[in-house]
Amino acid sequence: MAGIAFFNIPAHGHTNPTLGVVRELIDRGHSVSYYSYESFREKIEAAGARFIACDSYDAQLGLGSEDGARIARDTAFSIHVLVETTLALDGMVCRELERERPDCIVADSIAVWGKAAAMKLGIPFVSSTTTFAFNRESAKLMKQSGSQAISLLLSVPKMNRDVKRLEKLGYPIKNFLQLISNDRYTDTIVYTSPEFQPCCESFPERYSFVGPCILPPERSFEKNKGKLVYISMGTVNNNMPEVYRSCIAAAADIDAQVLISVGALADIGSLGELPENVQLRRWVDQTAVLREADAFLSHCGMNSASESLYFGVPMLCSPQTAEQGAVAARICQLGAGIPLATASPENIRAGLKLLMEEGSYRSNAEKIGESFRHCGGAKAAADKIESLILGLHNI
């Protein structure tokens, strides 16, 4: 039996894919500790792991919703937050890990404090990548404007100065790329299929493309019309009243049930009168809805995109960040969706109608979903983790 420590950020799209892996490892007789945040305690403990709360130590707790949006677009600011969080968690995390001495650390690619701790303490490490894996080739999908590229270049010295602060506490990290990048030498689990991953052939054998670990629906969802359109801008940057108003206006001329998930921040009362075929919800069981949906207007976060494709649902793509833009570009490249140029009622209406009327989009989405199911999922991810432990420790 091995001991395995997981680290993650407080985000559903990064946590959910790992829960099936945790269950699989525990079913195989291993013990799992999971460093996360109180809002995720229930689902992590339900998977069977020992939950370790990071909240009271974490520098990220002081961030507001605007800071969350800034992290997605400002690399220098995101590096600063990651370094601050690693420093804030240093004492607690290192004490716990030195006491527990796990055989392996599995950390989300954004939860760099897990990777940093593995490097500092000499513990075998596996990167858990819930987005695409990015290297020099695949990163070309993350298109940046000239001003964004210049801003990033000018920020490199500042980011490296931030990272240098980690060296003083014994972290052997020389620059910001070493902290955040997918490199060729790290064992890496990627929660997508080789067919959906851009430039898959450019990654070495250390990368295991295991497909998304889709959680089963908690309940059923019933259509009340022949077609169902689902609209969601995700769980982070979703306070978009103008977009929702455009969706509501577009829905009035669509012969379908339209379900819009608006999140916790939207002022529903300000969105106006709803057509008879439109429903607004703060939250939905997304997999239950997508299992019945015919088209999905999405921000193209990797979790939402994977769930949509798993159920063969084509997407109208409205990405908000460079990473989401890369996902949207791949969806459109493979013919499983179309881009939304601007969120006008006319564009939304035309895009959703095209997805529902032109069968090739659904057919292509179903092909990608089939590739997901052939990857091995949680069992393949657990195999990867076990192979590293067995190879290093011969347990």
C-alpha positions as CSV (number, residue, x, y, z in Angstrom):
1,M,0.0,0.0,0.0
2,A,1.3,3.5,-0.9
3,G,0.5,6.9,0.5
4,I,-0.4,9.5,-2.1
5,A,-0.9,13.3,-1.5
6,F,-3.1,15.3,-3.9
7,F,-3.0,19.1,-4.2
8,N,-5.5,21.3,-5.9
9,I,-6.9,24.8,-6.4
10,P,-10.4,25.8,-5.3
11,A,-12.1,25.2,-8.6
12,H,-14.6,22.5,-9.7
13,G,-13.1,22.1,-13.1
14,H,-9.8,21.2,-11.6
15,T,-11.0,19.1,-8.7
16,N,-13.8,17.0,-10.2
17,P,-11.6,15.1,-12.7
18,T,-9.4,13.9,-9.9
19,L,-12.1,12.5,-7.7
20,G,-12.6,9.3,-9.7
21,V,-8.8,8.8,-9.6
22,V,-8.9,9.2,-5.8
23,R,-11.6,6.5,-5.5
24,E,-9.7,4.2,-7.8
25,L,-6.5,4.5,-5.8
26,I,-8.3,3.9,-2.5
27,D,-10.1,0.9,-4.0
28,R,-6.7,-0.5,-4.8
29,G,-5.7,-0.3,-1.2
30,H,-3.7,3.0,-1.2
31,S,-4.2,5.9,1.2
32,V,-4.9,9.4,-0.1
33,S,-4.5,12.8,1.5
34,Y,-6.0,15.7,-0.3
35,Y,-4.9,19.3,0.3
36,S,-7.7,21.6,-0.7
37,Y,-10.3,24.1,0.6
38,E,-13.3,23.8,2.9
39,S,-15.9,24.3,0.1
40,F,-14.6,21.1,-1.4
41,R,-14.3,19.1,1.8
42,E,-17.6,17.2,1.3
43,K,-16.9,15.9,-2.2
44,I,-13.3,15.0,-1.4
45,E,-14.2,13.1,1.7
46,A,-17.0,11.4,-0.2
47,A,-14.3,10.1,-2.6
48,G,-12.6,8.5,0.4
49,A,-9.6,10.8,0.9
50,R,-8.3,12.4,4.1
51,F,-9.1,16.1,3.7
52,I,-6.5,18.7,4.7
53,A,-7.7,22.3,4.7
54,C,-5.5,25.0,3.3
55,D,-7.9,27.9,3.9
56,S,-6.5,29.4,7.0
57,Y,-3.0,29.6,5.5
58,D,-3.8,30.6,2.0
59,A,-3.0,34.1,0.7
60,Q,-5.6,33.6,-2.1
61,L,-8.4,34.1,0.4
62,G,-8.1,37.8,0.2
63,L,-8.7,37.9,-3.6
64,G,-12.0,39.3,-4.9
65,S,-14.0,38.3,-8.0
66,E,-12.2,41.0,-10.0
67,D,-8.8,39.5,-9.0
68,G,-10.0,36.2,-10.2
69,A,-10.7,37.6,-13.6
70,R,-7.3,39.3,-13.6
71,I,-5.5,36.1,-12.9
72,A,-6.9,34.7,-16.1
73,R,-5.5,37.5,-18.2
74,D,-2.4,38.8,-16.4
75,T,0.4,36.2,-16.2
76,A,2.6,38.4,-14.0
77,F,-0.2,38.8,-11.5
78,S,-1.0,35.1,-11.5
79,I,2.7,34.2,-10.9
80,H,2.7,36.7,-7.9
81,V,-0.4,35.0,-6.5
82,L,1.0,31.5,-6.9
83,V,4.3,32.5,-5.2
84,E,2.4,34.2,-2.4
85,T,0.3,31.1,-1.9
86,T,3.2,28.8,-1.9
87,L,5.0,30.9,0.7
88,A,1.9,31.1,2.8
89,L,1.3,27.3,2.7
90,D,5.0,26.5,3.1
91,G,5.1,25.8,6.9
92,M,1.9,23.8,7.1
93,V,2.4,21.8,3.9
94,C,6.1,20.9,4.6
95,R,5.2,19.8,8.2
96,E,2.4,17.6,7.1
97,L,4.4,16.0,4.3
98,E,7.5,15.4,6.4
99,R,5.2,13.7,9.0
100,E,3.3,11.7,6.4
101,R,6.1,11.0,3.9
102,P,3.9,10.1,1.0
103,D,5.3,7.9,-1.7
104,C,4.0,10.3,-4.4
105,I,2.6,13.8,-4.8
106,V,-0.1,14.5,-7.4
107,A,-0.6,18.2,-7.9
108,D,-2.8,20.2,-10.3
109,S,-0.7,22.1,-12.8
110,I,-1.9,25.3,-11.2
111,A,-1.5,24.2,-7.6
112,V,2.2,24.9,-7.9
113,W,2.7,24.7,-4.1
114,G,2.3,20.9,-4.5
115,K,5.0,20.7,-7.2
116,A,7.3,23.0,-5.3
117,A,6.9,20.9,-2.1
118,A,7.8,17.8,-4.0
119,M,10.9,19.4,-5.4
120,K,11.9,20.8,-2.0
121,L,11.4,17.5,-0.1
122,G,12.5,15.1,-2.9
123,I,9.2,13.3,-3.2
124,P,8.2,11.7,-6.5
125,F,5.8,14.0,-8.4
126,V,3.0,13.6,-11.0
127,S,1.4,16.7,-12.6
128,S,-2.4,16.6,-13.0
129,T,-3.3,18.6,-16.0
130,T,-7.1,19.3,-16.5
131,T,-6.5,21.7,-19.4
132,F,-4.6,20.9,-22.6
133,A,-1.0,20.1,-22.1
134,F,1.0,23.0,-23.4
135,N,4.4,23.0,-25.0
136,R,6.0,25.0,-27.8
137,E,3.8,23.5,-30.4
138,S,0.4,23.3,-28.7
139,A,0.8,26.7,-27.2
140,K,0.4,28.2,-30.6
141,L,-3.4,27.8,-30.2
142,M,-3.2,30.3,-27.3
143,K,-3.2,33.3,-29.6
144,Q,-2.1,36.6,-28.0
145,S,-2.3,40.1,-29.4
146,G,0.9,42.0,-30.0
147,S,0.3,44.1,-26.9
148,Q,-0.3,41.0,-24.8
149,A,3.0,39.4,-26.0
150,I,4.9,42.6,-25.4
151,S,3.4,42.9,-21.9
152,L,4.3,39.3,-21.1
153,L,7.9,39.8,-22.3
154,L,8.3,43.0,-20.2
155,S,7.0,41.1,-17.2
156,V,9.6,38.3,-17.3
157,P,12.1,40.0,-14.9
158,K,9.4,40.8,-12.4
159,M,8.0,37.2,-12.5
160,N,11.5,35.8,-12.0
161,R,12.1,38.1,-9.1
162,D,8.9,36.8,-7.5
163,V,10.0,33.2,-8.0
164,K,13.4,33.9,-6.5
165,R,11.7,34.5,-3.2
166,L,11.0,30.7,-3.1
167,E,14.7,29.9,-3.2
168,K,15.2,31.5,0.2
169,L,12.9,28.8,1.7
170,G,14.7,26.0,0.0
171,Y,12.7,25.6,-3.2
172,P,15.0,24.7,-6.1
173,I,13.1,26.8,-8.6
174,K,15.1,29.1,-10.8
175,N,12.5,30.8,-13.0
176,F,8.8,31.2,-13.5
177,L,8.6,28.7,-16.4
178,Q,10.0,26.0,-14.2
179,L,7.2,26.7,-11.8
180,I,4.3,26.6,-14.2
181,S,5.3,24.8,-17.4
182,N,4.6,21.3,-18.7
183,D,8.1,20.0,-19.3
184,R,9.3,16.8,-21.1
185,Y,10.7,15.2,-18.0
186,T,7.7,15.3,-15.5
187,D,5.3,12.4,-15.3
188,T,2.0,14.0,-16.4
189,I,-1.6,12.9,-16.4
190,V,-3.7,14.9,-19.0
191,Y,-7.5,14.6,-18.7
192,T,-8.3,14.5,-22.4
193,S,-7.8,12.1,-25.3
194,P,-4.9,12.0,-27.8
195,E,-7.4,12.9,-30.5
196,F,-8.6,16.1,-28.8
197,Q,-5.1,17.2,-27.4
198,P,-3.5,19.5,-30.0
199,C,-0.1,18.3,-31.2
200,C,-0.3,15.1,-29.2
201,E,2.5,13.5,-31.0
202,S,4.9,16.2,-29.8
203,F,4.6,15.0,-26.2
204,P,6.9,12.2,-24.8
205,E,5.7,8.9,-23.3
206,R,5.8,10.4,-19.8
207,Y,2.5,12.0,-20.7
208,S,-0.6,9.9,-20.2
209,F,-3.8,11.1,-22.0
210,V,-6.4,9.4,-19.9
211,G,-9.5,11.2,-21.1
212,P,-11.9,13.3,-18.9
213,C,-13.2,11.7,-15.7
214,I,-16.9,12.7,-16.1
215,L,-18.9,12.5,-12.9
216,P,-22.3,10.8,-13.4
217,P,-25.4,13.1,-13.2
218,E,-26.8,13.4,-9.7
219,R,-30.3,13.5,-11.0
220,S,-32.2,13.3,-14.3
221,F,-33.3,16.2,-16.4
222,E,-36.4,16.2,-18.5
223,K,-36.9,18.2,-21.7
224,N,-40.2,20.0,-22.1
225,K,-39.7,20.7,-25.8
226,G,-38.2,18.7,-28.7
227,K,-34.9,20.5,-28.5
228,L,-32.9,21.8,-25.6
229,V,-30.3,24.6,-25.6
230,Y,-28.0,25.0,-22.6
231,I,-26.2,28.3,-21.9
232,S,-23.5,28.7,-19.2
233,M,-20.4,31.0,-18.9
234,G,-18.9,28.7,-16.2
235,T,-18.4,29.1,-12.4
236,V,-15.8,31.8,-12.2
237,N,-16.2,34.8,-14.5
238,N,-19.9,34.5,-15.1
239,N,-21.3,37.9,-14.1
240,M,-22.3,38.9,-17.6
241,P,-25.7,40.5,-17.6
242,E,-25.4,41.9,-21.2
243,V,-24.6,38.4,-22.5
244,Y,-27.6,36.9,-20.7
245,R,-29.9,39.6,-22.1
246,S,-28.7,38.8,-25.6
247,C,-29.3,35.1,-25.0
248,I,-32.8,35.8,-23.7
249,A,-33.6,38.0,-26.7
250,A,-32.2,35.3,-29.1
251,A,-34.2,32.6,-27.4
252,A,-37.5,34.2,-28.2
253,D,-37.1,33.1,-31.8
254,I,-35.7,29.6,-31.2
255,D,-38.0,26.7,-31.2
256,A,-36.4,25.0,-28.3
257,Q,-36.3,24.9,-24.5
258,V,-33.5,27.3,-23.4
259,L,-31.9,26.8,-20.0
260,I,-29.4,29.5,-18.8
261,S,-27.2,28.9,-15.8
262,V,-26.2,32.4,-14.5
263,G,-24.2,31.7,-11.3
264,A,-24.3,33.3,-7.9
265,L,-23.5,36.9,-8.8
266,A,-26.0,37.8,-11.6
267,D,-29.0,40.0,-10.7
268,I,-31.7,37.9,-12.2
269,G,-34.3,40.6,-11.6
270,S,-32.4,43.0,-13.9
271,L,-32.5,40.6,-16.9
272,G,-36.0,41.5,-17.9
273,E,-39.1,39.5,-18.8
274,L,-38.4,35.9,-19.9
275,P,-39.9,34.3,-23.0
276,E,-42.0,31.2,-22.3
277,N,-39.3,28.9,-23.5
278,V,-36.5,30.3,-21.2
279,Q,-35.5,29.2,-17.8
280,L,-32.9,30.9,-15.6
281,R,-31.1,29.0,-12.8
282,R,-28.3,29.8,-10.4
283,W,-26.9,26.3,-10.7
284,V,-27.7,23.1,-12.6
285,D,-26.5,19.6,-12.6
286,Q,-24.5,20.2,-15.8
287,T,-23.9,16.6,-16.8
288,A,-27.6,15.8,-16.4
289,V,-28.5,18.8,-18.6
290,L,-25.8,18.0,-21.2
291,R,-26.9,14.4,-21.5
292,E,-30.2,15.8,-22.9
293,A,-29.0,19.0,-24.7
294,D,-28.9,19.6,-28.4
295,A,-26.6,22.7,-28.4
296,F,-24.4,24.4,-25.8
297,L,-23.3,28.1,-25.7
298,S,-20.2,27.9,-23.6
299,H,-17.1,29.8,-22.4
300,C,-15.2,26.7,-23.3
301,G,-13.6,26.0,-20.0
302,M,-12.0,22.6,-20.4
303,N,-14.3,20.9,-17.9
304,S,-17.5,22.2,-19.6
305,A,-16.1,21.5,-23.0
306,S,-15.2,17.9,-22.1
307,E,-18.6,17.2,-20.5
308,S,-20.3,18.6,-23.6
309,L,-18.3,16.5,-26.0
310,Y,-18.6,13.4,-23.9
311,F,-22.3,13.6,-24.5
312,G,-21.9,14.5,-28.1
313,V,-23.3,18.1,-27.8
314,P,-21.9,20.7,-30.3
315,M,-20.9,24.1,-28.9
316,L,-21.3,27.7,-29.8
317,C,-17.9,29.0,-28.5
318,S,-17.5,32.2,-26.5
319,P,-14.1,32.0,-24.7
320,Q,-13.0,34.6,-22.2
321,T,-9.3,33.7,-21.7
322,A,-6.4,32.6,-23.9
323,E,-6.7,29.1,-22.4
324,Q,-10.4,28.9,-23.2
325,G,-9.6,30.3,-26.7
326,A,-7.3,27.3,-27.3
327,V,-10.1,24.9,-26.3
328,A,-12.5,26.7,-28.5
329,A,-10.1,26.7,-31.4
330,R,-9.7,22.9,-31.1
331,I,-13.4,22.4,-31.0
332,C,-14.0,24.4,-34.1
333,Q,-10.9,22.8,-35.9
334,L,-12.5,19.4,-35.3
335,G,-15.9,20.5,-36.6
336,A,-17.7,20.1,-33.2
337,G,-18.6,23.7,-32.8
338,I,-18.5,27.2,-34.2
339,P,-17.1,30.5,-32.9
340,L,-19.4,33.3,-31.6
341,A,-18.0,36.4,-33.1
342,T,-19.9,38.8,-30.9
343,A,-22.6,38.1,-28.3
344,S,-25.4,39.8,-30.2
345,P,-28.9,38.3,-30.2
346,E,-28.6,37.8,-34.0
347,N,-25.3,35.9,-33.8
348,I,-26.4,33.8,-30.9
349,R,-29.7,32.8,-32.6
350,A,-28.0,32.0,-35.9
351,G,-25.2,30.0,-34.3
352,L,-27.5,27.9,-32.1
353,K,-29.9,27.2,-35.0
354,L,-27.0,26.1,-37.2
355,L,-25.7,23.7,-34.6
356,M,-29.1,22.1,-34.2
357,E,-29.9,21.9,-37.9
358,E,-26.6,20.8,-39.4
359,G,-26.0,17.3,-38.2
360,S,-22.2,17.2,-38.9
361,Y,-21.6,19.2,-35.7
362,R,-23.2,16.7,-33.5
363,S,-21.6,13.8,-35.4
364,N,-18.1,15.3,-34.9
365,A,-18.8,16.0,-31.2
366,E,-19.9,12.4,-30.8
367,K,-16.6,11.2,-32.4
368,I,-14.6,13.2,-29.8
369,G,-16.8,11.9,-27.0
370,E,-16.1,8.3,-28.2
371,S,-12.4,9.0,-28.1
372,F,-12.8,10.1,-24.5
373,R,-14.4,6.8,-23.5
374,H,-11.6,4.8,-25.1
375,C,-8.8,6.4,-23.0
376,G,-9.1,4.5,-19.7
377,G,-10.2,7.4,-17.4
378,A,-9.6,7.0,-13.7
379,K,-8.2,3.5,-14.0
380,A,-5.5,4.7,-16.5
381,A,-4.6,7.7,-14.3
382,A,-4.3,5.4,-11.3
383,D,-2.1,3.0,-13.4
384,K,0.2,5.9,-14.2
385,I,0.6,6.9,-10.5
386,E,1.2,3.3,-9.4
387,S,3.8,2.8,-12.2
388,L,5.8,5.7,-10.9
389,I,5.6,4.5,-7.3
390,L,6.5,0.9,-8.2
391,G,9.3,2.0,-10.5
392,L,10.9,4.2,-7.8
393,H,10.2,2.3,-4.6
394,N,9.6,-1.3,-5.8
395,I,6.7,-1.6,-3.3
